[in-house]
Amino acid sequence: MSLSPAAQRVLRAVAATLVPDAPADLGDRVAAKVATLPRPADRAELDVLLRLLDTRAVNLMLSGIPTPFTRMTAAQRERCLRGWATSRLPPRRKAFQALKRLTTVTHYTTPGVAKTVGYPGPLSPPPHTPKPIRPTLVTADTTLSCDVVVVGSGAGGGVVAGELTAAGKDVIVLEKGGYRNEADFTHQEGDALATMYDAGGLLATRDLGLVVLQGSTLGGGTVINYTTSLATPDAVRGEWARVHGLPHFETAEYTRALAAVAARLGVNTDHARPSASRRAAARCPRLLSGRFLRLLRHGVPPRREAIDLDHVSAGCRRLRRADRRRL
Ligand SMILES: Cc1cc2nc3c(=O)[nH]c(=O)nc-3n(C[C@H](O)[C@H](O)[C@H](O)COP(=O)(O)OP(=O)(O)OC[C@H]3O[C@@H](n4cnc5c(N)ncnc54)[C@H](O)[C@@H]3O)c2cc1C
């Protein structure tokens, strides 16, 4: 469902207020994203709230500005939106968060714009890498037989499927995302969000308080995660064991399993150099105050080829080329 023309007009004004130096078509591109939101109810709610924002009486009552949003001055629009951001009414705060995220994600993932805020941009065009896996695309009712069905091919499902196959079981892995490899890693965040993240990176809790950034592609989150590799802390293992009744997590066997996974992934501290995006964030005193932890990351010994941390969340070509055991 697309936004109504009235809501789209307001959205253009909202986008121009949130990102004042954005190109004129930003509002239309945000409207196109709204049309792809996973929950129809969210789209309908945004349409209503945008139209309310252009109502004189509502603005007078809620913001003290007796003017439709599209006719306000830039300063009035900003004051009005700030009021929505901090409103005591949850639907207004929710609408503000939705509009702010959609607008800034759309703008700052536009090729070229990302560079202006210190992001490095693509290394080079993607390589022509063949795709060794031949997934079966199921488009109609189909009968397949196997010993085990694993739903999801991510960090959990992938390992389970691999271990079961090694143990001689006939396994089918169901994956709702598409199959992407190095040939698809354009290093454009917009492309990556659209093709390798659940709901294009826009999945959120119902109240929009939390964005659920989650990989959705063959390999799940392992294809786009930052490679930070920390062993489950003892306190967490204890909590899983005692609070959730899962004593296995406190056993020596689990400790050995963690060590086996770390060894297989080649976890090391050789790739701890912060990416350009993190360095850019560190220059903002309100964010990190320039502090970085030296993190364990998984790489591939003995070559220890540098992981491409600037682009890893859009798919790291080097990591994938170096380790064919990953999907
Ligand atoms: C950008 C990003 C960076 C991250 N960085 C790190 C990091 O540095 N270190 C770290 O430890 N963790 C990191 N994570 C988290 C880590 O990737 C996840 O915790 C991990 O992948 C979760 O494994 P999983 O098997 O539960 O799910 P996932 O790996 O997310 O896999 C689930 C898969 O199941 C598929 N699926 C879901 N529902 C269905 C269905 N009904 N039918 C068919 N398929 C379905 C999805 O499409 C997806 O591919 C990161 C995550 C993201 C998104």
The ligand as an SDF file (V2000), in Angstrom:
LIG
                    3D

 53 58  0  0  0  0  0  0  0  0999 V2000
   25.0010   -6.0910   11.0960 C   0  0  0  0  0  0  0  0  0  0  0  0
   25.2210   -7.1820   12.1420 C   0  0  0  0  0  0  0  0  0  0  0  0
   26.4500   -7.2860   12.7480 C   0  0  0  0  0  0  0  0  0  0  0  0
   26.6690   -8.3020   13.7130 C   0  0  0  0  0  0  0  0  0  0  0  0
   27.9090   -8.4050   14.2630 N   0  0  0  0  0  0  0  0  0  0  0  0
   28.1680   -9.4070   15.1530 C   0  0  0  0  0  0  0  0  0  0  0  0
   29.4770   -9.5930   15.6740 C   0  0  0  0  0  0  0  0  0  0  0  0
   30.4150   -8.8730   15.3480 O   0  0  0  0  0  0  0  0  0  0  0  0
   29.6760  -10.6140   16.5640 N   0  0  0  0  0  0  0  0  0  0  0  0
   28.6520  -11.4610   16.9320 C   0  0  0  0  0  0  0  0  0  0  0  0
   28.8980  -12.3900   17.7310 O   0  0  0  0  0  0  0  0  0  0  0  0
   27.4080  -11.3040   16.4390 N   0  0  0  0  0  0  0  0  0  0  0  0
   27.1500  -10.3080   15.5550 C   0  0  0  0  0  0  0  0  0  0  0  0
   25.8880  -10.1680   15.0310 N   0  0  0  0  0  0  0  0  0  0  0  0
   24.8390  -11.0690   15.4860 C   0  0  0  0  0  0  0  0  0  0  0  0
   24.9330  -12.4480   14.8270 C   0  0  0  0  0  0  0  0  0  0  0  0
   25.0800  -12.3340   13.4240 O   0  0  0  0  0  0  0  0  0  0  0  0
   23.6530  -13.1970   15.1920 C   0  0  0  0  0  0  0  0  0  0  0  0
   23.5590  -13.2720   16.5980 O   0  0  0  0  0  0  0  0  0  0  0  0
   23.6220  -14.5990   14.6210 C   0  0  0  0  0  0  0  0  0  0  0  0
   23.7730  -14.6010   13.2230 O   0  0  0  0  0  0  0  0  0  0  0  0
   22.2820  -15.2300   15.0270 C   0  0  0  0  0  0  0  0  0  0  0  0
   22.2320  -16.5510   14.5340 O   0  0  0  0  0  0  0  0  0  0  0  0
   20.8340  -17.2320   14.2340 P   0  0  0  0  0  0  0  0  0  0  0  0
   21.1290  -18.5630   13.6360 O   0  0  0  0  0  0  0  0  0  0  0  0
   20.0210  -17.1690   15.4780 O   0  0  0  0  0  0  0  0  0  0  0  0
   20.0940  -16.2730   13.1940 O   0  0  0  0  0  0  0  0  0  0  0  0
   20.5860  -15.6620   11.8230 P   0  0  0  0  0  0  0  0  0  0  0  0
   22.0420  -15.8230   11.5970 O   0  0  0  0  0  0  0  0  0  0  0  0
   20.0210  -14.2880   11.7720 O   0  0  0  0  0  0  0  0  0  0  0  0
   19.8640  -16.5780   10.7330 O   0  0  0  0  0  0  0  0  0  0  0  0
   18.4810  -16.7320   10.6740 C   0  0  0  0  0  0  0  0  0  0  0  0
   18.1430  -17.0750    9.2330 C   0  0  0  0  0  0  0  0  0  0  0  0
   16.8580  -17.6830    9.2270 O   0  0  0  0  0  0  0  0  0  0  0  0
   16.1100  -17.1820    8.1400 C   0  0  0  0  0  0  0  0  0  0  0  0
   14.7050  -17.3230    8.5220 N   0  0  0  0  0  0  0  0  0  0  0  0
   14.0530  -16.7260    9.5310 C   0  0  0  0  0  0  0  0  0  0  0  0
   12.7810  -17.1330    9.5830 N   0  0  0  0  0  0  0  0  0  0  0  0
   12.6380  -18.0300    8.5730 C   0  0  0  0  0  0  0  0  0  0  0  0
   11.5390  -18.8200    8.1170 C   0  0  0  0  0  0  0  0  0  0  0  0
   10.3510  -18.7650    8.7040 N   0  0  0  0  0  0  0  0  0  0  0  0
   11.7350  -19.6160    7.0560 N   0  0  0  0  0  0  0  0  0  0  0  0
   12.9430  -19.6760    6.4390 C   0  0  0  0  0  0  0  0  0  0  0  0
   14.0090  -18.9500    6.8270 N   0  0  0  0  0  0  0  0  0  0  0  0
   13.8570  -18.1460    7.8980 C   0  0  0  0  0  0  0  0  0  0  0  0
   16.5610  -15.7460    8.0110 C   0  0  0  0  0  0  0  0  0  0  0  0
   16.3180  -15.2590    6.6970 O   0  0  0  0  0  0  0  0  0  0  0  0
   18.0560  -15.8640    8.3310 C   0  0  0  0  0  0  0  0  0  0  0  0
   18.8410  -16.0430    7.1700 O   0  0  0  0  0  0  0  0  0  0  0  0
   25.6300   -9.1840   14.0730 C   0  0  0  0  0  0  0  0  0  0  0  0
   24.3810   -9.0590   13.4590 C   0  0  0  0  0  0  0  0  0  0  0  0
   24.1750   -8.0760   12.5020 C   0  0  0  0  0  0  0  0  0  0  0  0
   22.8270   -7.9760   11.8290 C   0  0  0  0  0  0  0  0  0  0  0  0
  1  2  1  0
  2  3  1  0
  2 52  2  0
  3  4  2  0
  4  5  1  0
  4 50  1  0
  5  6  2  0
  6  7  1  0
  6 13  1  0
  7  8  2  0
  7  9  1  0
  9 10  1  0
 10 11  2  0
 10 12  1  0
 12 13  2  0
 13 14  1  0
 14 15  1  0
 14 50  1  0
 15 16  1  0
 16 17  1  0
 16 18  1  0
 18 19  1  0
 18 20  1  0
 20 21  1  0
 20 22  1  0
 22 23  1  0
 23 24  1  0
 24 25  2  0
 24 26  1  0
 24 27  1  0
 27 28  1  0
 28 29  2  0
 28 30  1  0
 28 31  1  0
 31 32  1  0
 32 33  1  0
 33 34  1  0
 33 48  1  0
 34 35  1  0
 35 36  1  0
 35 46  1  0
 36 37  1  0
 36 45  1  0
 37 38  2  0
 38 39  1  0
 39 40  1  0
 39 45  2  0
 40 41  1  0
 40 42  2  0
 42 43  1  0
 43 44  2  0
 44 45  1  0
 46 47  1  0
 46 48  1  0
 48 49  1  0
 50 51  2  0
 51 52  1  0
 52 53  1  0
M  END
$$$$
